[in-house]
Amino acid sequence: MVPLPPGGILFFHGLLHHGTPANRTGTRRRAVQLHYLPAGVVDIAEARRLEIFGGQGKGVSC
């Protein structure tokens, strides 16, 4: 677990399995995701992504 203060930032490898627990407060939680891919990188097939991340990776766009 990596707690972040408001306005905090976290960098990690894109293949790191990650997620956040549900927001159970009355306050809105926002996040910005930026993805860097060098030229020539090919996307992996959804079947391969599901092998790595399991069913939670189904239909994701990032």
Backbone as XML, in Angstrom:
<?xml version="1.0"?>
<chain id="A" units="angstrom">
  <residue number="1" name="MET">
    <atom name="N" x="0.838" y="-1.156" z="0.000"/>
    <atom name="CA" x="0.000" y="0.000" z="0.000"/>
    <atom name="C" x="0.900" y="1.241" z="0.000"/>
  </residue>
  <residue number="2" name="VAL">
    <atom name="N" x="0.502" y="2.233" z="-0.795"/>
    <atom name="CA" x="1.247" y="3.487" z="-0.876"/>
    <atom name="C" x="0.271" y="4.635" z="-0.633"/>
  </residue>
  <residue number="3" name="PRO">
    <atom name="N" x="0.125" y="5.078" z="0.612"/>
    <atom name="CA" x="-0.768" y="6.212" z="0.864"/>
    <atom name="C" x="-0.183" y="7.487" z="0.267"/>
  </residue>
  <residue number="4" name="LEU">
    <atom name="N" x="-1.036" y="8.268" z="-0.387"/>
    <atom name="CA" x="-0.590" y="9.533" z="-0.965"/>
    <atom name="C" x="-1.377" y="10.683" z="-0.354"/>
  </residue>
  <residue number="5" name="PRO">
    <atom name="N" x="-0.700" y="11.788" z="-0.080"/>
    <atom name="CA" x="-1.419" y="12.967" z="0.402"/>
    <atom name="C" x="-2.155" y="13.613" z="-0.766"/>
  </residue>
  <residue number="6" name="PRO">
    <atom name="N" x="-3.133" y="14.471" z="-0.499"/>
    <atom name="CA" x="-3.785" y="15.196" z="-1.597"/>
    <atom name="C" x="-2.733" y="15.886" z="-2.473"/>
  </residue>
  <residue number="7" name="GLY">
    <atom name="N" x="-2.860" y="15.706" z="-3.766"/>
    <atom name="CA" x="-1.906" y="16.291" z="-4.702"/>
    <atom name="C" x="-0.651" y="15.462" z="-4.894"/>
  </residue>
  <residue number="8" name="GLY">
    <atom name="N" x="-0.573" y="14.299" z="-4.223"/>
    <atom name="CA" x="0.594" y="13.430" z="-4.343"/>
    <atom name="C" x="0.679" y="12.787" z="-5.721"/>
  </residue>
  <residue number="9" name="ILE">
    <atom name="N" x="1.837" y="12.227" z="-6.025"/>
    <atom name="CA" x="2.060" y="11.605" z="-7.324"/>
    <atom name="C" x="2.787" y="10.273" z="-7.126"/>
  </residue>
  <residue number="10" name="LEU">
    <atom name="N" x="2.490" y="9.324" z="-7.997"/>
    <atom name="CA" x="3.101" y="8.008" z="-7.916"/>
    <atom name="C" x="3.444" y="7.553" z="-9.326"/>
  </residue>
  <residue number="11" name="PHE">
    <atom name="N" x="4.675" y="7.082" z="-9.518"/>
    <atom name="CA" x="5.107" y="6.528" z="-10.798"/>
    <atom name="C" x="5.369" y="5.044" z="-10.603"/>
  </residue>
  <residue number="12" name="PHE">
    <atom name="N" x="4.931" y="4.229" z="-11.548"/>
    <atom name="CA" x="5.237" y="2.803" z="-11.488"/>
    <atom name="C" x="5.186" y="2.203" z="-12.882"/>
  </residue>
  <residue number="13" name="HIS">
    <atom name="N" x="5.759" y="1.032" z="-13.032"/>
    <atom name="CA" x="5.779" y="0.314" z="-14.301"/>
    <atom name="C" x="4.354" y="-0.081" z="-14.674"/>
  </residue>
  <residue number="14" name="GLY">
    <atom name="N" x="4.012" y="0.039" z="-15.935"/>
    <atom name="CA" x="2.658" y="-0.243" z="-16.400"/>
    <atom name="C" x="2.207" y="-1.680" z="-16.224"/>
  </residue>
  <residue number="15" name="LEU">
    <atom name="N" x="3.130" y="-2.640" z="-16.092"/>
    <atom name="CA" x="2.727" y="-4.028" z="-15.894"/>
    <atom name="C" x="2.588" y="-4.399" z="-14.419"/>
  </residue>
  <residue number="16" name="LEU">
    <atom name="N" x="2.819" y="-3.434" z="-13.537"/>
    <atom name="CA" x="2.624" y="-3.691" z="-12.116"/>
    <atom name="C" x="1.130" y="-3.808" z="-11.841"/>
  </residue>
  <residue number="17" name="HIS">
    <atom name="N" x="0.723" y="-4.914" z="-11.263"/>
    <atom name="CA" x="-0.693" y="-5.104" z="-10.916"/>
    <atom name="C" x="-1.041" y="-4.076" z="-9.847"/>
  </residue>
  <residue number="18" name="HIS">
    <atom name="N" x="-2.079" y="-3.272" z="-10.094"/>
    <atom name="CA" x="-2.403" y="-2.196" z="-9.170"/>
    <atom name="C" x="-3.902" y="-1.935" z="-9.137"/>
  </residue>
  <residue number="19" name="GLY">
    <atom name="N" x="-4.319" y="-1.206" z="-8.171"/>
    <atom name="CA" x="-5.722" y="-0.830" z="-8.038"/>
    <atom name="C" x="-5.896" y="0.023" z="-6.795"/>
  </residue>
  <residue number="20" name="THR">
    <atom name="N" x="-7.110" y="0.475" z="-6.572"/>
    <atom name="CA" x="-7.419" y="1.258" z="-5.381"/>
    <atom name="C" x="-8.687" y="0.711" z="-4.752"/>
  </residue>
  <residue number="21" name="PRO">
    <atom name="N" x="-8.786" y="0.790" z="-3.442"/>
    <atom name="CA" x="-10.033" y="0.363" z="-2.807"/>
    <atom name="C" x="-11.150" y="1.357" z="-3.128"/>
  </residue>
  <residue number="22" name="ALA">
    <atom name="N" x="-12.369" y="0.928" z="-2.917"/>
    <atom name="CA" x="-13.521" y="1.800" z="-3.172"/>
    <atom name="C" x="-13.442" y="3.054" z="-2.303"/>
  </residue>
  <residue number="23" name="ASN">
    <atom name="N" x="-13.902" y="4.155" z="-2.859"/>
    <atom name="CA" x="-13.961" y="5.406" z="-2.108"/>
    <atom name="C" x="-15.234" y="5.386" z="-1.262"/>
  </residue>
  <residue number="24" name="ARG">
    <atom name="N" x="-15.092" y="5.220" z="0.031"/>
    <atom name="CA" x="-16.243" y="5.125" z="0.922"/>
    <atom name="C" x="-16.519" y="6.439" z="1.660"/>
  </residue>
  <residue number="25" name="THR">
    <atom name="N" x="-15.929" y="7.513" z="1.165"/>
    <atom name="CA" x="-16.159" y="8.823" z="1.782"/>
    <atom name="C" x="-17.182" y="9.588" z="0.963"/>
  </residue>
  <residue number="26" name="GLY">
    <atom name="N" x="-17.615" y="10.701" z="1.476"/>
    <atom name="CA" x="-18.523" y="11.567" z="0.735"/>
    <atom name="C" x="-17.788" y="12.537" z="-0.162"/>
  </residue>
  <residue number="27" name="THR">
    <atom name="N" x="-16.467" y="12.437" z="-0.196"/>
    <atom name="CA" x="-15.635" y="13.338" z="-0.980"/>
    <atom name="C" x="-15.252" y="12.697" z="-2.305"/>
  </residue>
  <residue number="28" name="ARG">
    <atom name="N" x="-15.276" y="13.479" z="-3.361"/>
    <atom name="CA" x="-14.896" y="12.984" z="-4.683"/>
    <atom name="C" x="-13.408" y="12.711" z="-4.734"/>
  </residue>
  <residue number="29" name="ARG">
    <atom name="N" x="-13.030" y="11.618" z="-5.379"/>
    <atom name="CA" x="-11.615" y="11.283" z="-5.566"/>
    <atom name="C" x="-11.332" y="11.327" z="-7.062"/>
  </residue>
  <residue number="30" name="ARG">
    <atom name="N" x="-10.286" y="12.010" z="-7.429"/>
    <atom name="CA" x="-9.926" y="12.132" z="-8.847"/>
    <atom name="C" x="-8.512" y="11.611" z="-9.062"/>
  </residue>
  <residue number="31" name="ALA">
    <atom name="N" x="-8.269" y="11.149" z="-10.283"/>
    <atom name="CA" x="-6.936" y="10.685" z="-10.649"/>
    <atom name="C" x="-6.679" y="11.037" z="-12.105"/>
  </residue>
  <residue number="32" name="VAL">
    <atom name="N" x="-5.435" y="11.269" z="-12.420"/>
    <atom name="CA" x="-5.011" y="11.518" z="-13.797"/>
    <atom name="C" x="-3.995" y="10.439" z="-14.137"/>
  </residue>
  <residue number="33" name="GLN">
    <atom name="N" x="-4.194" y="9.778" z="-15.279"/>
    <atom name="CA" x="-3.246" y="8.752" z="-15.723"/>
    <atom name="C" x="-2.565" y="9.226" z="-16.993"/>
  </residue>
  <residue number="34" name="LEU">
    <atom name="N" x="-1.270" y="9.107" z="-17.008"/>
    <atom name="CA" x="-0.485" y="9.417" z="-18.202"/>
    <atom name="C" x="0.290" y="8.167" z="-18.563"/>
  </residue>
  <residue number="35" name="HIS">
    <atom name="N" x="0.281" y="7.825" z="-19.838"/>
    <atom name="CA" x="0.969" y="6.626" z="-20.304"/>
    <atom name="C" x="2.008" y="7.030" z="-21.334"/>
  </residue>
  <residue number="36" name="TYR">
    <atom name="N" x="3.228" y="6.593" z="-21.132"/>
    <atom name="CA" x="4.302" y="6.849" z="-22.087"/>
    <atom name="C" x="4.642" y="5.544" z="-22.786"/>
  </residue>
  <residue number="37" name="LEU">
    <atom name="N" x="4.598" y="5.569" z="-24.101"/>
    <atom name="CA" x="4.994" y="4.416" z="-24.905"/>
    <atom name="C" x="5.977" y="4.891" z="-25.970"/>
  </residue>
  <residue number="38" name="PRO">
    <atom name="N" x="7.180" y="4.352" z="-25.970"/>
    <atom name="CA" x="8.123" y="4.727" z="-27.022"/>
    <atom name="C" x="7.596" y="4.330" z="-28.399"/>
  </residue>
  <residue number="39" name="ALA">
    <atom name="N" x="8.038" y="5.024" z="-29.429"/>
    <atom name="CA" x="7.639" y="4.694" z="-30.800"/>
    <atom name="C" x="7.972" y="3.240" z="-31.093"/>
  </residue>
  <residue number="40" name="GLY">
    <atom name="N" x="7.068" y="2.553" z="-31.772"/>
    <atom name="CA" x="7.310" y="1.171" z="-32.171"/>
    <atom name="C" x="6.788" y="0.134" z="-31.190"/>
  </residue>
  <residue number="41" name="VAL">
    <atom name="N" x="6.286" y="0.568" z="-30.030"/>
    <atom name="CA" x="5.753" y="-0.389" z="-29.055"/>
    <atom name="C" x="4.421" y="-0.936" z="-29.576"/>
  </residue>
  <residue number="42" name="VAL">
    <atom name="N" x="4.271" y="-2.245" z="-29.513"/>
    <atom name="CA" x="3.018" y="-2.869" z="-29.948"/>
    <atom name="C" x="2.202" y="-3.284" z="-28.725"/>
  </residue>
  <residue number="43" name="ASP">
    <atom name="N" x="0.903" y="-3.105" z="-28.818"/>
    <atom name="CA" x="0.002" y="-3.472" z="-27.737"/>
    <atom name="C" x="-0.088" y="-4.992" z="-27.644"/>
  </residue>
  <residue number="44" name="ILE">
    <atom name="N" x="-0.234" y="-5.518" z="-26.428"/>
    <atom name="CA" x="-0.404" y="-6.967" z="-26.293"/>
    <atom name="C" x="-1.874" y="-7.314" z="-26.488"/>
  </residue>
  <residue number="45" name="ALA">
    <atom name="N" x="-2.132" y="-8.527" z="-26.916"/>
    <atom name="CA" x="-3.507" y="-8.974" z="-27.136"/>
    <atom name="C" x="-4.247" y="-9.063" z="-25.803"/>
  </residue>
  <residue number="46" name="GLU">
    <atom name="N" x="-5.561" y="-8.868" z="-25.836"/>
    <atom name="CA" x="-6.347" y="-8.927" z="-24.605"/>
    <atom name="C" x="-6.184" y="-10.280" z="-23.914"/>
  </residue>
  <residue number="47" name="ALA">
    <atom name="N" x="-6.105" y="-11.377" z="-24.680"/>
    <atom name="CA" x="-5.939" y="-12.703" z="-24.077"/>
    <atom name="C" x="-4.661" y="-12.763" z="-23.243"/>
  </residue>
  <residue number="48" name="ARG">
    <atom name="N" x="-3.581" y="-12.177" z="-23.727"/>
    <atom name="CA" x="-2.318" y="-12.173" z="-22.979"/>
    <atom name="C" x="-2.441" y="-11.312" z="-21.729"/>
  </residue>
  <residue number="49" name="ARG">
    <atom name="N" x="-3.096" y="-10.154" z="-21.852"/>
    <atom name="CA" x="-3.291" y="-9.280" z="-20.693"/>
    <atom name="C" x="-4.105" y="-10.005" z="-19.615"/>
  </residue>
  <residue number="50" name="LEU">
    <atom name="N" x="-5.109" y="-10.776" z="-20.011"/>
    <atom name="CA" x="-5.909" y="-11.524" z="-19.045"/>
    <atom name="C" x="-5.090" y="-12.619" z="-18.375"/>
  </residue>
  <residue number="51" name="GLU">
    <atom name="N" x="-4.137" y="-13.215" z="-19.103"/>
    <atom name="CA" x="-3.233" y="-14.196" z="-18.495"/>
    <atom name="C" x="-2.419" y="-13.545" z="-17.378"/>
  </residue>
  <residue number="52" name="ILE">
    <atom name="N" x="-2.004" y="-12.312" z="-17.602"/>
    <atom name="CA" x="-1.165" y="-11.604" z="-16.634"/>
    <atom name="C" x="-1.994" y="-11.088" z="-15.463"/>
  </residue>
  <residue number="53" name="PHE">
    <atom name="N" x="-3.106" y="-10.413" z="-15.756"/>
    <atom name="CA" x="-3.861" y="-9.705" z="-14.717"/>
    <atom name="C" x="-5.138" y="-10.409" z="-14.270"/>
  </residue>
  <residue number="54" name="GLY">
    <atom name="N" x="-5.569" y="-11.439" z="-14.972"/>
    <atom name="CA" x="-6.807" y="-12.111" z="-14.585"/>
    <atom name="C" x="-8.034" y="-11.349" z="-15.079"/>
  </residue>
  <residue number="55" name="GLY">
    <atom name="N" x="-9.199" y="-11.791" z="-14.635"/>
    <atom name="CA" x="-10.465" y="-11.253" z="-15.113"/>
    <atom name="C" x="-10.675" y="-9.769" z="-14.858"/>
  </residue>
  <residue number="56" name="GLN">
    <atom name="N" x="-9.966" y="-9.190" z="-13.881"/>
    <atom name="CA" x="-10.140" y="-7.767" z="-13.613"/>
    <atom name="C" x="-9.584" y="-6.924" z="-14.751"/>
  </residue>
  <residue number="57" name="GLY">
    <atom name="N" x="-8.755" y="-7.508" z="-15.611"/>
    <atom name="CA" x="-8.202" y="-6.762" z="-16.741"/>
    <atom name="C" x="-9.067" y="-6.822" z="-17.980"/>
  </residue>
  <residue number="58" name="LYS">
    <atom name="N" x="-10.215" y="-7.487" z="-17.906"/>
    <atom name="CA" x="-11.064" y="-7.658" z="-19.077"/>
    <atom name="C" x="-11.738" y="-6.341" z="-19.475"/>
  </residue>
  <residue number="59" name="GLY">
    <atom name="N" x="-11.578" y="-5.964" z="-20.726"/>
    <atom name="CA" x="-12.242" y="-4.792" z="-21.272"/>
    <atom name="C" x="-11.670" y="-3.456" z="-20.827"/>
  </residue>
  <residue number="60" name="VAL">
    <atom name="N" x="-10.515" y="-3.453" z="-20.178"/>
    <atom name="CA" x="-9.947" y="-2.168" z="-19.740"/>
    <atom name="C" x="-9.341" y="-1.441" z="-20.933"/>
  </residue>
  <residue number="61" name="SER">
    <atom name="N" x="-9.274" y="-0.127" z="-20.830"/>
    <atom name="CA" x="-8.751" y="0.648" z="-21.951"/>
    <atom name="C" x="-7.370" y="1.222" z="-21.668"/>
  </residue>
  <residue number="62" name="CYS">
    <atom name="N" x="-6.811" y="0.953" z="-20.502"/>
    <atom name="CA" x="-5.473" y="1.460" z="-20.210"/>
    <atom name="C" x="-4.656" y="0.394" z="-19.530"/>
  </residue>
</chain>
